[in-house]
Amino acid sequence: MSDEKDDKNADKKDDKSSTLLGEAAKKLFTVGVTAAFLTEESLRSYLSDIKLPKEVFGLILQSASKSKDEITNRVTKEIAGVLSKIDYVKEFSKFAETHKFKVTAEIEIQKKN
């Protein structure tokens, strides 16, 4: 009978540790996906409740920083590429052909005191 209790307690401990391990893995995966969009401080606070070795924690922060830099560089290159292909004179000419411009001004002249 005590063997059955020990087996049940061992099963509960295994379930608890596998649940904690699963939650930690899920949280680390989520961090890996969203790390590029978090600041270092928010990433630190997000990971604070997971007990990680300093090396792993540092690796995650370094990876997040590298991901941010890569995303920023790619987005910058894409935007620059799109903007360099625009013929602004042609586009403004098209706009001017289909729109009417109206300028209204009011001028008031007053005598100095």
C-alpha positions as CSV (number, residue, x, y, z in Angstrom):
1,M,0.0,0.0,0.0
2,S,2.8,2.4,0.7
3,D,4.3,1.5,-2.7
4,E,1.1,2.7,-4.3
5,K,1.3,6.0,-2.4
6,D,4.9,6.4,-3.4
7,D,4.0,5.8,-7.0
8,K,1.2,8.3,-6.9
9,N,3.5,10.9,-5.2
10,A,6.2,10.2,-7.8
11,D,3.6,10.6,-10.6
12,K,2.4,13.9,-9.1
13,K,6.0,15.2,-8.9
14,D,6.7,14.1,-12.5
15,D,3.5,15.8,-13.7
16,K,4.4,19.0,-11.7
17,S,8.0,19.1,-13.1
18,S,6.8,18.3,-16.6
19,T,4.2,21.0,-16.4
20,L,6.8,23.6,-15.1
21,L,9.2,22.5,-17.8
22,G,6.4,22.8,-20.4
23,E,5.5,26.3,-19.2
24,A,9.1,27.4,-19.2
25,A,9.6,26.0,-22.7
26,K,6.4,27.8,-23.9
27,K,7.5,31.0,-22.3
28,L,11.0,30.8,-23.9
29,F,9.5,30.1,-27.3
30,T,7.2,33.1,-26.9
31,V,10.2,35.2,-25.9
32,G,12.2,34.0,-28.9
33,V,9.4,35.1,-31.2
34,T,8.7,38.5,-29.6
35,A,12.2,39.4,-28.3
36,A,12.9,41.5,-31.3
37,F,10.0,43.8,-30.4
38,L,10.7,44.1,-26.7
39,T,13.1,46.5,-25.0
40,E,15.8,45.0,-22.9
41,E,14.1,46.0,-19.7
42,S,10.8,44.6,-20.7
43,L,12.5,41.4,-21.8
44,R,14.3,41.2,-18.4
45,S,11.1,41.6,-16.5
46,Y,9.3,39.1,-18.7
47,L,11.9,36.5,-18.0
48,S,12.5,37.3,-14.4
49,D,10.2,34.6,-13.0
50,I,12.0,31.8,-15.0
51,K,15.1,30.6,-13.3
52,L,17.7,30.7,-16.1
53,P,21.4,30.5,-16.0
54,K,23.2,33.8,-16.6
55,E,24.7,32.4,-19.8
56,V,21.3,31.5,-21.3
57,F,19.8,34.8,-20.1
58,G,22.7,36.7,-21.8
59,L,22.4,34.7,-24.9
60,I,18.6,35.5,-25.1
61,L,19.3,39.2,-24.7
62,Q,22.1,39.2,-27.2
63,S,20.0,37.3,-29.7
64,A,17.1,39.8,-29.2
65,S,19.4,42.7,-29.9
66,K,20.8,41.1,-33.0
67,S,17.2,40.3,-34.2
68,K,16.2,44.0,-33.6
69,D,19.2,45.2,-35.6
70,E,18.5,42.8,-38.5
71,I,14.8,43.7,-38.7
72,T,15.6,47.4,-38.6
73,N,18.2,47.1,-41.3
74,R,15.8,45.1,-43.6
75,V,12.9,47.5,-43.1
76,T,15.2,50.5,-43.7
77,K,16.5,48.9,-46.9
78,E,13.0,48.1,-48.1
79,I,11.7,51.6,-47.5
80,A,14.7,53.2,-49.1
81,G,14.3,50.9,-52.1
82,V,10.6,51.8,-52.5
83,L,11.2,55.6,-52.0
84,S,14.1,55.5,-54.5
85,K,11.8,54.1,-57.2
86,I,9.3,56.9,-57.0
87,D,9.4,59.7,-59.6
88,Y,8.2,62.6,-57.4
89,V,7.9,65.1,-60.3
90,K,5.8,62.7,-62.3
91,E,3.6,61.8,-59.3
92,F,3.1,65.5,-58.4
93,S,2.3,66.3,-62.1
94,K,-0.4,63.6,-62.0
95,F,-1.8,65.0,-58.8
96,A,-1.8,68.5,-60.1
97,E,-3.7,67.5,-63.3
98,T,-6.5,66.0,-61.3
99,H,-6.8,68.6,-58.5
100,K,-7.5,72.3,-58.3
101,F,-5.5,74.5,-56.0
102,K,-7.1,77.4,-54.1
103,V,-5.0,79.8,-52.0
104,T,-6.8,82.2,-49.8
105,A,-5.0,85.0,-48.0
106,E,-6.1,87.8,-45.8
107,I,-3.8,90.8,-45.2
108,E,-4.5,93.4,-42.6
109,I,-2.3,96.5,-42.3
110,Q,-2.5,98.3,-39.0
111,K,-0.9,101.6,-37.9
112,K,1.9,101.4,-35.3
113,N,1.2,103.0,-31.9
